[in-house]
Every structure is written in C-alpha cells, then in structure tokens.
C-alpha cells in the first residue's frame, strides 16, 4: 500500500506538472529615514535657499521667520506640495531669548526629533562710529550673536540625543571689518568665536561649524550698493563674480554630512576677505 501511494504521488508530479509551492519571502517596506532641521530667518533670500536644499536632501524643515510671514507660509506650501508633511513654519522675534527653550520644545514636538540647527537670521545696517548708540549696538548683537548662542543652548539637549549639528551663518567681515559697519563686523566675529567655543563645549556629541559668505546676494533697501561699489567688490574677488545663495546652501549640506568636521569656518566668498 505504501508503495502504491508513493507511485500515485510520483505520477501526479511527473505527468500533471504538480509541484509543491515554496513559501514566498515576505517583503517589508521600511519607512525612509528622515532628518529634521530648524533654520532661522528662512523665509527668503539665503535662508530660503538653504531650506530648499535641505528639503531636496530628505530633510523635514522647520522654517523660522519674524516679519516675513507671507514668504515663509508660501515656502512651506511649496515644500509640502513636493512632499506632504515635510515643512512647517515658526514665528518668533529672536531678540526674546527667554522663550527659546519653549520654542525648541515646540519645534521638536513637530516631528519628535531635531538633527540640525542653522542659525541663519541676521540683522545688517550701518553704524558709523559717531552715530553708534547703545541701542544700535544691542540690536545688532541681539540677532547676530546673542540669539545664535542661546538658541544653540536651547537646542543642545535635543541635538545631543541625535548626535546632530549646528551651522552658524557668519560673514567674511568677521575676519576683515566692513567700513561703517563696525558693530555688525564685531558681532559676526563673535559668532565665529562662539562657533569654536560651542564646538568644544558640545563635543563629542554635537558638531558646530560655520559658513562665512561673501557677497552672494546684493543688499536691499538702504544697504543697496551702487554699480561702482559692486564692481569694486568683484574686482577684489578671485573668481571675478558675485556668488549665489546656492553656494552657501551647498556648504551647509557639506557640513551637515561631514561627520569628522567641527569647530571650522568655511568661507564662501570667491577668495575674497573684507573690503
């Protein structure tokens, strides 16, 4: 009887094409890993370009703005149209440092983590020596130096958890002061030192670097340059041209991924320092 049953099975396999099906492996699609970046002053100009570049590289971006609310909201709509739930806007006056811990907590609650802080927001206006007042000094220091330091302090616990990093947007005039802009130059020089000091304080958990742009966008309003001033700047530039916001964004992307770089400043100025 046993031989008969084996023979029947063999018959079905050979003549009727019967095959025992093998179990198929289960395909599991894991969600794509993403990182989260908080960029100050990201509604327009260089900050918006940095936000777009990070977004193109799979970051979720937290767009900070103060007065440029319409531009910030439009940018968030643009980015979310490309990838849903990938951008959000935060409104805050960066001179009010006392609420930075709450601001960072709110930012982290958006997607549960924070990998990158970019201190891009800046305040720029002339301060001729004879016209400089304590109020003007405080205004420039508040946005260009005080805010990046205390925002970094507030972000530190969350960045440490992810072994993240901080990128400060300084200026080539941190190294060679700009005439009639002494306070601005001093503030940016302080930001370079803050970068180096925080890199030491936050090591080995969080990397801190800076990008020092030259002329990558022409100043607006009362700071606008004449054609003659633009030509003089270009003549002092090794590459003989004005840069682009994308040049700064690419430097930020490099630093965001350069895991063995900290306490450094990358000049994005075509080889030019100061005036």
BASE-859238 format. One record per residue (C-alpha): residue number from 1; residue in three letters; x, y, z. Coordinates in nm, 4 decimals. Layout:
<pts>
+------+------+----------+----------+----------+
: resi : resn :       xx :       yy :       zz :
+------+------+----------+----------+----------+
:  NUM :  ALA :        X :        Y :        Z :
...
+------+------+----------+----------+----------+
</pts>
This chain:
<pts>
+------+------+----------+----------+----------+
: resi : resn :       xx :       yy :       zz :
+------+------+----------+----------+----------+
:    1 :  UNK :   0.0000 :   0.0000 :   0.0000 :
:    2 :  UNK :   0.2830 :   0.2378 :   0.0869 :
:    3 :  UNK :   0.4498 :   0.1747 :  -0.2484 :
:    4 :  UNK :   0.1175 :   0.2339 :  -0.4246 :
:    5 :  UNK :   0.0684 :   0.5769 :  -0.2620 :
:    6 :  UNK :   0.4262 :   0.6822 :  -0.3470 :
:    7 :  UNK :   0.3675 :   0.5774 :  -0.7050 :
:    8 :  UNK :   0.0495 :   0.7843 :  -0.7323 :
:    9 :  UNK :   0.2299 :   1.0932 :  -0.5977 :
:   10 :  UNK :   0.5120 :   1.0430 :  -0.8442 :
:   11 :  UNK :   0.2612 :   1.0137 :  -1.1269 :
:   12 :  UNK :   0.0998 :   1.3476 :  -1.0462 :
:   13 :  UNK :   0.4399 :   1.5203 :  -1.0203 :
:   14 :  UNK :   0.5760 :   1.3822 :  -1.3445 :
:   15 :  UNK :   0.2732 :   1.3804 :  -1.5736 :
:   16 :  UNK :   0.0434 :   1.6503 :  -1.4365 :
:   17 :  UNK :   0.3106 :   1.9109 :  -1.3518 :
:   18 :  UNK :   0.2242 :   1.9141 :  -0.9863 :
:   19 :  UNK :   0.4876 :   2.0930 :  -0.7762 :
:   20 :  UNK :   0.4944 :   2.1696 :  -0.4133 :
:   21 :  UNK :   0.4894 :   2.5505 :  -0.3746 :
:   22 :  UNK :   0.7681 :   2.7045 :  -0.1749 :
:   23 :  UNK :   0.6761 :   2.9731 :   0.0780 :
:   24 :  UNK :   0.7457 :   3.3223 :  -0.0609 :
:   25 :  UNK :   0.9536 :   3.5666 :   0.1421 :
:   26 :  UNK :   0.7558 :   3.8468 :   0.2996 :
:   27 :  UNK :   0.8517 :   4.1876 :   0.1577 :
:   28 :  UNK :   0.8697 :   4.4570 :   0.4267 :
:   29 :  UNK :   0.8890 :   4.8192 :   0.3124 :
:   30 :  UNK :   1.0508 :   5.0277 :   0.5830 :
:   31 :  UNK :   0.9767 :   5.3996 :   0.6019 :
:   32 :  UNK :   1.2567 :   5.6151 :   0.4605 :
:   33 :  UNK :   1.4708 :   5.7698 :   0.7323 :
:   34 :  UNK :   1.4476 :   6.1464 :   0.7550 :
:   35 :  UNK :   1.6243 :   6.4205 :   0.9432 :
:   36 :  UNK :   1.4807 :   6.7412 :   1.0851 :
:   37 :  UNK :   1.6363 :   7.0865 :   1.0504 :
:   38 :  UNK :   1.5406 :   7.4163 :   1.2144 :
:   39 :  UNK :   1.6537 :   7.7187 :   1.0087 :
:   40 :  UNK :   1.6213 :   8.0721 :   1.1422 :
:   41 :  UNK :   1.5411 :   8.3534 :   0.9017 :
:   42 :  UNK :   1.4449 :   8.1003 :   0.6358 :
:   43 :  UNK :   1.1533 :   8.2772 :   0.4693 :
:   44 :  UNK :   1.3570 :   8.4376 :   0.1925 :
:   45 :  UNK :   1.6973 :   8.5017 :   0.0359 :
:   46 :  UNK :   1.9798 :   8.2750 :   0.1585 :
:   47 :  UNK :   1.7731 :   8.1116 :   0.4342 :
:   48 :  UNK :   1.5045 :   8.0003 :   0.1888 :
:   49 :  UNK :   1.7665 :   7.8509 :  -0.0418 :
:   50 :  UNK :   1.9187 :   7.6575 :   0.2484 :
:   51 :  UNK :   1.5737 :   7.5258 :   0.3407 :
:   52 :  UNK :   1.5068 :   7.4137 :  -0.0176 :
:   53 :  UNK :   1.8437 :   7.2413 :  -0.0444 :
:   54 :  UNK :   1.7925 :   7.0518 :   0.2807 :
:   55 :  UNK :   1.4401 :   6.9563 :   0.1758 :
:   56 :  UNK :   1.5732 :   6.8180 :  -0.1542 :
:   57 :  UNK :   1.8056 :   6.6010 :   0.0548 :
:   58 :  UNK :   1.5238 :   6.4369 :   0.2525 :
:   59 :  UNK :   1.5145 :   6.6739 :   0.5492 :
:   60 :  UNK :   1.1945 :   6.7863 :   0.7097 :
:   61 :  UNK :   1.2380 :   7.1586 :   0.7607 :
:   62 :  UNK :   1.1175 :   7.3943 :   1.0306 :
:   63 :  UNK :   1.1056 :   7.7402 :   0.8731 :
:   64 :  UNK :   1.1525 :   8.0243 :   1.1208 :
:   65 :  UNK :   1.0525 :   8.3807 :   1.0416 :
:   66 :  UNK :   0.9732 :   8.7026 :   1.2227 :
:   67 :  UNK :   0.8254 :   8.9606 :   0.9852 :
:   68 :  UNK :   0.8368 :   8.7770 :   0.6504 :
:   69 :  UNK :   0.5307 :   8.5680 :   0.7315 :
:   70 :  UNK :   0.3792 :   8.5589 :   0.3818 :
:   71 :  UNK :   0.7052 :   8.4420 :   0.2243 :
:   72 :  UNK :   0.7501 :   8.1775 :   0.4951 :
:   73 :  UNK :   0.3983 :   8.0407 :   0.4516 :
:   74 :  UNK :   0.4380 :   8.0308 :   0.0735 :
:   75 :  UNK :   0.7657 :   7.8397 :   0.1080 :
:   76 :  UNK :   0.6037 :   7.5869 :   0.3421 :
:   77 :  UNK :   0.3172 :   7.5352 :   0.0950 :
:   78 :  UNK :   0.5689 :   7.4879 :  -0.1864 :
:   79 :  UNK :   0.7690 :   7.2267 :   0.0031 :
:   80 :  UNK :   0.4662 :   7.0389 :   0.1341 :
:   81 :  UNK :   0.3308 :   7.0194 :  -0.2220 :
:   82 :  UNK :   0.6509 :   6.8372 :  -0.3177 :
:   83 :  UNK :   0.6458 :   6.6086 :  -0.0117 :
:   84 :  UNK :   0.3485 :   6.6188 :   0.2275 :
:   85 :  UNK :   0.4131 :   6.6879 :   0.5955 :
:   86 :  UNK :   0.7733 :   6.7915 :   0.5343 :
:   87 :  UNK :   0.7727 :   7.1612 :   0.6242 :
:   88 :  UNK :   0.6310 :   7.3779 :   0.8999 :
:   89 :  UNK :   0.6596 :   7.7447 :   0.9919 :
:   90 :  UNK :   0.7519 :   7.9009 :   1.3267 :
:   91 :  UNK :   0.7071 :   8.2684 :   1.4102 :
:   92 :  UNK :   0.9299 :   8.4319 :   1.6676 :
:   93 :  UNK :   1.1189 :   8.7500 :   1.7488 :
:   94 :  UNK :   1.4728 :   8.6251 :   1.8093 :
:   95 :  UNK :   1.5510 :   8.9160 :   2.0406 :
:   96 :  UNK :   1.3321 :   8.7434 :   2.3026 :
:   97 :  UNK :   1.5783 :   8.4755 :   2.4117 :
:   98 :  UNK :   1.3958 :   8.3908 :   2.7345 :
:   99 :  UNK :   1.1410 :   8.1784 :   2.5440 :
:  100 :  UNK :   1.3960 :   7.9841 :   2.3371 :
:  101 :  UNK :   1.3597 :   7.6658 :   2.5480 :
:  102 :  UNK :   0.9840 :   7.6644 :   2.4834 :
:  103 :  UNK :   1.0413 :   7.7398 :   2.1134 :
:  104 :  UNK :   1.2784 :   7.4455 :   2.0773 :
:  105 :  UNK :   1.0434 :   7.2151 :   2.2640 :
:  106 :  UNK :   0.7618 :   7.3168 :   2.0306 :
:  107 :  UNK :   0.9860 :   7.2597 :   1.7273 :
:  108 :  UNK :   1.0916 :   6.9130 :   1.8412 :
:  109 :  UNK :   0.7309 :   6.8169 :   1.9142 :
:  110 :  UNK :   0.6508 :   6.8741 :   1.5474 :
:  111 :  UNK :   0.8274 :   6.5532 :   1.4335 :
:  112 :  UNK :   0.9735 :   6.4174 :   1.7558 :
:  113 :  UNK :   1.3393 :   6.4957 :   1.6916 :
:  114 :  UNK :   1.5945 :   6.7525 :   1.5786 :
:  115 :  UNK :   1.9164 :   6.6831 :   1.3880 :
:  116 :  UNK :   2.0311 :   7.0215 :   1.2623 :
:  117 :  UNK :   2.0083 :   7.3841 :   1.3745 :
:  118 :  UNK :   2.1093 :   7.6528 :   1.1265 :
:  119 :  UNK :   2.1469 :   7.9996 :   1.2766 :
:  120 :  UNK :   2.0936 :   8.1996 :   0.9602 :
:  121 :  UNK :   1.8872 :   8.5007 :   1.0749 :
:  122 :  UNK :   2.0845 :   8.8225 :   1.0596 :
:  123 :  UNK :   2.0481 :   9.1942 :   1.1149 :
:  124 :  UNK :   2.2524 :   9.4276 :   0.8924 :
:  125 :  UNK :   2.2728 :   9.8051 :   0.8931 :
:  126 :  UNK :   2.5477 :  10.0647 :   0.9075 :
:  127 :  UNK :   2.6806 :  10.2078 :   1.2335 :
:  128 :  UNK :   2.9158 :  10.4985 :   1.1597 :
:  129 :  UNK :   3.1318 :  10.5495 :   1.4658 :
:  130 :  UNK :   2.9955 :  10.8930 :   1.5529 :
:  131 :  UNK :   2.6346 :  10.7716 :   1.5206 :
:  132 :  UNK :   2.6582 :  10.4409 :   1.7063 :
:  133 :  UNK :   2.4407 :  10.4222 :   2.0182 :
:  134 :  UNK :   2.3973 :  10.1525 :   2.2840 :
:  135 :  UNK :   2.0573 :  10.0755 :   2.1320 :
:  136 :  UNK :   2.2029 :  10.0129 :   1.7863 :
:  137 :  UNK :   2.4782 :   9.8023 :   1.9427 :
:  138 :  UNK :   2.2241 :   9.5925 :   2.1343 :
:  139 :  UNK :   2.0016 :   9.5435 :   1.8292 :
:  140 :  UNK :   2.2853 :   9.4095 :   1.6147 :
:  141 :  UNK :   2.4305 :   9.1937 :   1.8905 :
:  142 :  UNK :   2.0905 :   9.0508 :   1.9810 :
:  143 :  UNK :   2.0222 :   8.8921 :   1.6427 :
:  144 :  UNK :   2.3739 :   8.8275 :   1.5138 :
:  145 :  UNK :   2.5357 :   8.6857 :   1.8286 :
:  146 :  UNK :   2.3105 :   8.6553 :   2.1331 :
:  147 :  UNK :   2.0290 :   8.4683 :   1.9565 :
:  148 :  UNK :   2.2511 :   8.2043 :   1.7908 :
:  149 :  UNK :   2.4264 :   8.1327 :   2.1203 :
:  150 :  UNK :   2.1128 :   8.0911 :   2.3314 :
:  151 :  UNK :   1.9203 :   7.9098 :   2.0586 :
:  152 :  UNK :   2.2088 :   7.6635 :   2.0390 :
:  153 :  UNK :   2.1916 :   7.6256 :   2.4158 :
:  154 :  UNK :   1.8173 :   7.5526 :   2.3977 :
:  155 :  UNK :   1.8625 :   7.3027 :   2.1121 :
:  156 :  UNK :   2.1589 :   7.1261 :   2.2754 :
:  157 :  UNK :   1.9640 :   6.8516 :   2.4638 :
:  158 :  UNK :   1.7710 :   6.7511 :   2.1515 :
:  159 :  UNK :   2.0722 :   6.7648 :   1.9188 :
:  160 :  UNK :   2.2780 :   6.5628 :   2.1655 :
:  161 :  UNK :   2.0154 :   6.2884 :   2.1592 :
:  162 :  UNK :   2.0540 :   6.2562 :   1.7788 :
:  163 :  UNK :   2.4274 :   6.3368 :   1.7616 :
:  164 :  UNK :   2.3286 :   6.6315 :   1.5456 :
:  165 :  UNK :   2.4999 :   6.9508 :   1.4488 :
:  166 :  UNK :   2.4804 :   7.3291 :   1.4373 :
:  167 :  UNK :   2.5766 :   7.5555 :   1.1479 :
:  168 :  UNK :   2.6142 :   7.9285 :   1.2081 :
:  169 :  UNK :   2.5970 :   8.1666 :   0.9138 :
:  170 :  UNK :   2.8713 :   8.4199 :   0.9810 :
:  171 :  UNK :   3.0270 :   8.6623 :   0.7298 :
:  172 :  UNK :   3.3662 :   8.7261 :   0.5738 :
:  173 :  UNK :   3.3616 :   9.0586 :   0.7588 :
:  174 :  UNK :   3.4122 :   8.8593 :   1.0773 :
:  175 :  UNK :   3.7761 :   8.8471 :   0.9610 :
:  176 :  UNK :   3.8122 :   9.1867 :   0.7942 :
:  177 :  UNK :   3.5769 :   9.4596 :   0.9203 :
:  178 :  UNK :   3.3426 :   9.6405 :   0.6863 :
:  179 :  UNK :   3.3826 :  10.0183 :   0.6920 :
:  180 :  UNK :   3.0920 :  10.1995 :   0.8632 :
:  181 :  UNK :   2.9638 :   9.8620 :   0.9889 :
:  182 :  UNK :   3.1847 :   9.8156 :   1.2939 :
:  183 :  UNK :   2.9175 :   9.6694 :   1.5234 :
:  184 :  UNK :   2.7965 :   9.4221 :   1.2619 :
:  185 :  UNK :   3.1544 :   9.3099 :   1.1972 :
:  186 :  UNK :   3.2211 :   9.2711 :   1.5693 :
:  187 :  UNK :   2.9029 :   9.0655 :   1.6132 :
:  188 :  UNK :   2.9933 :   8.8295 :   1.3290 :
:  189 :  UNK :   3.3469 :   8.7938 :   1.4659 :
:  190 :  UNK :   3.1855 :   8.6971 :   1.7953 :
:  191 :  UNK :   2.9750 :   8.4380 :   1.6130 :
:  192 :  UNK :   3.2899 :   8.2791 :   1.4709 :
:  193 :  UNK :   3.4350 :   8.2556 :   1.8216 :
:  194 :  UNK :   3.1026 :   8.1211 :   1.9515 :
:  195 :  UNK :   3.1226 :   7.8507 :   1.6837 :
:  196 :  UNK :   3.4655 :   7.7426 :   1.8019 :
:  197 :  UNK :   3.3746 :   7.7654 :   2.1699 :
:  198 :  UNK :   3.0495 :   7.5700 :   2.1310 :
:  199 :  UNK :   3.2268 :   7.3055 :   1.9244 :
:  200 :  UNK :   3.4499 :   7.2428 :   2.2248 :
:  201 :  UNK :   3.1655 :   7.2651 :   2.4785 :
:  202 :  UNK :   2.9340 :   7.0295 :   2.2885 :
:  203 :  UNK :   3.1918 :   6.7719 :   2.1820 :
:  204 :  UNK :   3.1860 :   6.4832 :   2.1264 :
:  205 :  UNK :   2.8094 :   6.4701 :   2.0897 :
:  206 :  UNK :   2.7245 :   6.7698 :   1.8674 :
:  207 :  UNK :   2.9318 :   6.9219 :   1.5894 :
:  208 :  UNK :   2.9349 :   7.3013 :   1.5482 :
:  209 :  UNK :   3.0623 :   7.4767 :   1.2348 :
:  210 :  UNK :   3.0074 :   7.7987 :   1.0442 :
:  211 :  UNK :   2.9789 :   7.9274 :   0.6898 :
:  212 :  UNK :   3.1122 :   8.2770 :   0.6182 :
:  213 :  UNK :   2.9585 :   8.4086 :   0.2950 :
:  214 :  UNK :   3.0876 :   8.6953 :   0.0902 :
:  215 :  UNK :   2.8590 :   8.8766 :  -0.1499 :
:  216 :  UNK :   2.6099 :   8.6112 :  -0.2628 :
:  217 :  UNK :   2.3093 :   8.8426 :  -0.2864 :
:  218 :  UNK :   2.3041 :   9.2163 :  -0.3360 :
:  219 :  UNK :   2.1927 :   9.4089 :  -0.0248 :
:  220 :  UNK :   1.8452 :   9.5628 :  -0.0314 :
:  221 :  UNK :   1.6934 :   9.8949 :   0.0746 :
:  222 :  UNK :   1.9209 :  10.1473 :   0.2422 :
:  223 :  UNK :   2.2093 :   9.8994 :   0.2231 :
:  224 :  UNK :   2.1885 :   9.8720 :  -0.1569 :
:  225 :  UNK :   2.5194 :   9.9013 :  -0.3424 :
:  226 :  UNK :   2.5876 :  10.1322 :  -0.6332 :
:  227 :  UNK :   2.7130 :   9.9872 :  -0.9606 :
:  228 :  UNK :   3.0592 :  10.1268 :  -0.8784 :
:  229 :  UNK :   3.0610 :   9.9564 :  -0.5363 :
:  230 :  UNK :   2.9551 :   9.6254 :  -0.6915 :
:  231 :  UNK :   3.2360 :   9.6487 :  -0.9472 :
:  232 :  UNK :   3.4952 :   9.7188 :  -0.6757 :
:  233 :  UNK :   3.3836 :   9.4115 :  -0.4811 :
:  234 :  UNK :   3.4006 :   9.1930 :  -0.7912 :
:  235 :  UNK :   3.7491 :   9.3227 :  -0.8720 :
:  236 :  UNK :   3.8712 :   9.2100 :  -0.5274 :
:  237 :  UNK :   3.7207 :   8.8661 :  -0.5834 :
:  238 :  UNK :   3.9500 :   8.5911 :  -0.7151 :
:  239 :  UNK :   3.6643 :   8.4446 :  -0.9195 :
:  240 :  UNK :   3.5556 :   8.7877 :  -1.0529 :
:  241 :  UNK :   3.1859 :   8.7358 :  -0.9925 :
:  242 :  UNK :   2.9139 :   8.7554 :  -0.7291 :
:  243 :  UNK :   2.8136 :   8.4272 :  -0.5691 :
:  244 :  UNK :   2.4686 :   8.2736 :  -0.5301 :
:  245 :  UNK :   2.2615 :   8.1614 :  -0.2298 :
:  246 :  UNK :   2.3010 :   7.8059 :  -0.3597 :
:  247 :  UNK :   2.6758 :   7.8319 :  -0.2914 :
:  248 :  UNK :   2.6010 :   7.8856 :   0.0773 :
:  249 :  UNK :   2.3396 :   7.6091 :   0.0806 :
:  250 :  UNK :   2.5882 :   7.3610 :  -0.0675 :
:  251 :  UNK :   2.8430 :   7.4477 :   0.2020 :
:  252 :  UNK :   2.5746 :   7.3844 :   0.4640 :
:  253 :  UNK :   2.4933 :   7.0466 :   0.3083 :
:  254 :  UNK :   2.8593 :   6.9518 :   0.3220 :
:  255 :  UNK :   2.8905 :   7.0464 :   0.6896 :
:  256 :  UNK :   2.5652 :   6.8716 :   0.7769 :
:  257 :  UNK :   2.7139 :   6.5450 :   0.6482 :
:  258 :  UNK :   3.0815 :   6.5929 :   0.7391 :
:  259 :  UNK :   3.0905 :   6.3753 :   1.0495 :
:  260 :  UNK :   3.4566 :   6.4413 :   1.1304 :
:  261 :  UNK :   3.4451 :   6.8210 :   1.0967 :
:  262 :  UNK :   3.3746 :   7.0541 :   1.3887 :
:  263 :  UNK :   3.4836 :   7.3995 :   1.5022 :
:  264 :  UNK :   3.5524 :   7.5062 :   1.1431 :
:  265 :  UNK :   3.4517 :   7.8035 :   0.9292 :
:  266 :  UNK :   3.4073 :   7.7653 :   0.5531 :
:  267 :  UNK :   3.4417 :   8.0905 :   0.3607 :
:  268 :  UNK :   3.2103 :   8.1091 :   0.0602 :
:  269 :  UNK :   3.3389 :   8.4306 :  -0.0909 :
:  270 :  UNK :   3.5213 :   8.3525 :  -0.4128 :
:  271 :  UNK :   3.8538 :   8.4005 :  -0.2370 :
:  272 :  UNK :   3.7735 :   8.7496 :  -0.1088 :
:  273 :  UNK :   3.8020 :   8.8700 :   0.2515 :
:  274 :  UNK :   3.6563 :   9.2055 :   0.3532 :
:  275 :  UNK :   3.6905 :   9.5363 :   0.1732 :
+------+------+----------+----------+----------+
</pts>
